[in-house]
Amino acid sequence: MLAKGAYAADFHGFNHGAFDVTVVSDGFLTLPAEVLLPDASPEDRKEFLAKLGGDANSAPVQANIPLIRHGNDLILIDNGSGSKFQASAGKLAQNLRTLGVKPGEITKVVFTHAHPDHSGATMTEDGRLLYPNAEYFVSETEWNFWTDKKYEAHMPSVLHDFARGAQRDLFAAKERLTLVKAGQEVVPGMNVVATPGHTPGHVSIELAGDGNLLITGDACTNDVIFFEHPAWHFGFDTDPEVALKSRQALLDRAAAEKIKMLGYHWTYPGVGYAERKDGVYRFQKA
């Protein structure tokens, strides 16, 4: 098990209050321009795809997963894609082995939401839980939305594959799953924060101490695009207008209170601050 305060040279780690945090990569995803930049003009699309290191049609985004030690707990915030999304992702388990962490040593997995790049590694290829000794946590709203037995009648067709994936992952962990609400603690000092819109039950995770740390999940999907254009939408948001309000509220609070943030699809390691200027934001690396 990863020793307290021990970080491998190739992984970004830091202490935060009672928590030791290591940002472990799950690899990267390539997303099309219409998902990353649906509101952007052709000129802006070209500019931002280039900033992200992409081509004329798409760009890569990272997948940053916090591994958090708190006392005897070893906690993952999301568990990545596994083999359920793109071949360039699903690297978490391999990178945990590099850190000397075995799957059986993970004690808790906290889902920000149940999209396949965040929960797709719940099961192994032969149908077992990848982290067999872990407790699992997901928001009650997220559970209720995705596990609807009549999802095909109640959801638009574009969400059906997401629903099937969420049901696969959440039902696999059902016997070890705890439903949580905003304001609850997972462990002392680790609080659930409602940031709905990307999915109806999307949550962020806030760690107490040192001015606090907000693990944002997909509440703010990209540090390059949405700091500079906080009013732009993101193509995979289930409720785009609610997601927009959640993102703006999160960035406003983080900037006003100087809260450190850790973003899932941000430039690795995705840790830094939001500085507000002229109605937009600048990302300042921690």
PEMO-V217580 format. One record per residue. N is the residue number from 1. PSI is psi in radians with two decimals (999 if undefined). NEAR is the number of other ideal C-beta (glycine too) atoms within 10 Angstrom. D_LAST is the distance of its C-alpha to the last C-alpha in Angstrom with 1 decimal. Layout:
# PEMO-V217580
N_PSI_NEAR_D_LAST, N_PSI_NEAR_D_LAST
This chain:
# PEMO-V217580
1_2.48_15_26.4, 2_2.11_19_22.8, 3_2.65_9_23.0, 4_2.23_10_20.8, 5_0.09_10_17.9, 6_2.19_13_19.0, 7_2.31_18_16.8, 8_2.63_14_18.5, 9_-0.55_5_17.4, 10_0.08_9_16.9, 11_2.46_17_14.7, 12_2.12_18_11.0, 13_2.67_19_11.5, 14_2.74_18_10.3, 15_2.46_14_12.4, 16_1.77_20_12.3, 17_-2.18_15_15.5, 18_0.12_16_18.4, 19_2.46_22_16.5, 20_2.18_20_15.5, 21_2.25_24_13.5, 22_2.22_22_13.9, 23_1.97_20_13.1, 24_2.26_25_16.5, 25_2.41_21_17.6, 26_0.17_28_20.8, 27_-2.56_20_21.3, 28_2.82_19_21.4, 29_2.59_19_23.7, 30_2.10_14_25.5, 31_2.47_23_26.1, 32_2.76_14_28.7, 33_-0.62_20_28.2, 34_-0.33_12_30.3, 35_-0.82_16_27.8, 36_-0.63_26_24.6, 37_0.95_26_26.1, 38_-0.44_16_29.3, 39_-0.14_14_29.2, 40_2.58_19_28.4, 41_2.84_9_31.2, 42_-0.67_10_32.2, 43_-0.76_8_30.6, 44_-0.66_15_27.2, 45_-0.83_20_27.4, 46_-0.77_16_28.1, 47_-0.83_13_25.1, 48_-0.59_21_22.5, 49_-0.66_22_24.1, 50_-0.73_12_23.8, 51_-0.57_13_20.1, 52_-0.03_20_19.6, 53_0.44_12_21.8, 54_-2.88_20_24.8, 55_-2.75_13_28.4, 56_-0.25_11_30.7, 57_-0.34_11_30.8, 58_3.03_17_27.7, 59_2.66_26_24.2, 60_2.55_16_22.1, 61_2.53_27_19.3, 62_2.93_22_17.4, 63_1.78_27_18.0, 64_2.06_25_15.1, 65_2.12_25_16.7, 66_2.24_24_15.3, 67_2.09_23_17.6, 68_2.17_24_17.6, 69_2.27_23_19.8, 70_1.89_21_21.3, 71_-2.17_11_24.5, 72_0.01_8_26.8, 73_2.48_16_25.1, 74_1.95_22_23.2, 75_2.36_23_21.9, 76_2.35_24_21.0, 77_1.78_26_19.6, 78_2.78_28_21.9, 79_0.18_25_23.7, 80_-2.94_29_23.6, 81_-0.48_25_26.5, 82_-2.34_23_28.8, 83_0.30_13_31.6, 84_0.07_18_31.8, 85_-1.49_21_29.9, 86_2.60_17_29.3, 87_-0.38_8_29.9, 88_-0.15_14_26.6, 89_-2.99_25_25.0, 90_0.44_20_26.1, 91_0.03_20_24.5, 92_-0.90_23_22.9, 93_-0.73_19_26.0, 94_-0.76_12_26.3, 95_-0.55_20_22.7, 96_-0.68_22_23.2, 97_-0.66_11_26.3, 98_-0.59_12_24.4, 99_-0.07_18_22.4, 100_0.31_12_25.9, 101_2.13_20_25.6, 102_2.61_14_28.9, 103_-0.64_16_29.3, 104_-0.19_12_31.5, 105_-0.22_14_28.8, 106_2.20_22_26.7, 107_-0.40_19_27.8, 108_2.47_22_26.2, 109_2.11_24_25.1, 110_2.09_27_23.7, 111_2.22_30_24.2, 112_-0.59_28_22.3, 113_3.08_30_25.3, 114_0.66_28_28.1, 115_2.70_24_27.6, 116_-0.43_21_28.5, 117_0.00_26_25.1, 118_-0.42_27_23.9, 119_0.04_30_27.1, 120_-0.28_24_29.2, 121_0.27_28_28.8, 122_-0.73_26_30.5, 123_2.63_19_33.8, 124_3.03_16_34.9, 125_-0.47_8_37.4, 126_0.27_5_40.3, 127_0.22_7_39.3, 128_2.78_12_37.8, 129_2.23_17_34.5, 130_-0.65_20_32.0, 131_1.45_26_30.5, 132_-0.37_11_33.9, 133_0.07_14_33.0, 134_2.60_24_30.2, 135_2.57_17_30.5, 136_2.54_24_29.3, 137_2.35_23_28.0, 138_2.68_26_28.2, 139_2.57_27_28.8, 140_-0.69_14_32.4, 141_-0.70_20_32.3, 142_-0.80_24_30.8, 143_-0.86_19_33.6, 144_-0.64_12_36.3, 145_-0.91_22_35.4, 146_-0.43_27_35.1, 147_0.20_16_38.0, 148_2.08_15_40.5, 149_-0.42_8_43.7, 150_0.63_7_44.8, 151_-0.57_17_41.5, 152_-0.51_13_43.5, 153_-0.52_7_45.5, 154_-0.32_11_42.7, 155_2.63_16_39.8, 156_2.68_8_39.9, 157_-0.48_7_40.6, 158_-0.35_9_37.2, 159_-0.06_17_35.8, 160_-0.74_12_38.5, 161_-0.70_10_36.7, 162_-0.75_19_33.6, 163_-0.74_18_35.9, 164_-0.73_14_37.6, 165_-0.74_20_34.4, 166_-0.74_28_33.1, 167_-0.74_16_36.5, 168_-0.84_16_36.6, 169_-0.78_25_33.3, 170_-0.71_20_33.7, 171_-0.55_14_37.4, 172_-0.59_19_36.7, 173_0.15_22_34.6, 174_-0.72_10_36.9, 175_-0.25_8_38.4, 176_0.29_16_35.1, 177_2.36_17_33.4, 178_2.27_14_32.5, 179_2.33_15_32.1, 180_2.84_22_29.7, 181_2.86_12_29.2, 182_2.41_16_26.6, 183_-0.25_9_26.1, 184_2.70_15_27.1, 185_2.43_12_25.3, 186_-0.85_20_25.1, 187_2.87_18_24.6, 188_2.18_10_24.2, 189_-0.05_16_20.9, 190_1.83_24_20.2, 191_2.56_20_21.5, 192_2.24_20_22.6, 193_2.19_20_21.7, 194_2.16_16_24.1, 195_1.16_29_22.6, 196_2.87_22_25.9, 197_-0.95_22_27.0, 198_-0.79_25_25.4, 199_2.82_28_27.9, 200_-0.57_16_30.0, 201_0.38_26_28.5, 202_2.36_30_24.8, 203_2.70_28_22.6, 204_2.92_26_18.9, 205_2.24_25_18.0, 206_2.21_18_16.5, 207_2.27_24_15.8, 208_2.72_16_16.9, 209_2.60_12_15.4, 210_0.67_14_12.7, 211_0.08_12_12.7, 212_2.74_18_13.0, 213_2.21_25_11.3, 214_2.02_24_12.9, 215_1.89_28_13.7, 216_-0.25_28_15.2, 217_-2.26_27_17.6, 218_0.41_26_19.3, 219_-0.55_28_19.2, 220_1.83_31_17.1, 221_-0.42_24_18.1, 222_2.36_27_16.2, 223_-0.44_23_13.1, 224_-0.84_18_15.3, 225_-0.92_24_18.5, 226_-0.14_25_18.0, 227_-0.74_22_15.5, 228_-0.49_16_18.0, 229_1.25_17_21.0, 230_-0.23_19_20.4, 231_-0.01_11_24.2, 232_2.63_18_24.8, 233_2.93_18_25.9, 234_2.39_24_25.1, 235_-0.41_15_28.1, 236_0.17_19_27.7, 237_2.24_21_27.4, 238_-0.79_21_30.5, 239_1.61_15_30.7, 240_-0.68_16_29.1, 241_-0.65_10_29.6, 242_-0.71_16_28.4, 243_-0.70_24_25.3, 244_-0.78_18_24.7, 245_-0.72_14_25.1, 246_-0.75_23_22.7, 247_-0.80_25_19.9, 248_-0.68_15_20.5, 249_-0.71_12_20.8, 250_-0.81_21_17.5, 251_-0.68_21_15.6, 252_-0.82_14_17.7, 253_-0.78_13_17.0, 254_-0.70_22_13.2, 255_-0.77_19_13.4, 256_-0.68_10_16.2, 257_0.04_10_14.9, 258_0.84_12_11.2, 259_2.30_17_10.6, 260_2.52_20_7.5, 261_2.73_26_8.8, 262_2.01_27_9.7, 263_2.47_27_12.2, 264_-0.84_28_15.2, 265_0.47_25_16.2, 266_2.84_26_12.9, 267_2.19_19_12.2, 268_2.38_13_11.6, 269_0.06_22_9.6, 270_0.46_26_8.9, 271_2.18_22_5.8, 272_-2.82_20_4.2, 273_2.71_17_6.6, 274_2.18_25_10.2, 275_2.15_14_11.9, 276_2.35_15_15.6, 277_2.12_8_18.0, 278_0.70_6_21.6, 279_-0.03_7_21.6, 280_-2.98_15_18.9, 281_2.71_23_15.1, 282_2.34_15_12.5, 283_2.18_20_9.3, 284_2.00_13_6.4, 285_2.48_11_3.8, 286_999_13_0.0
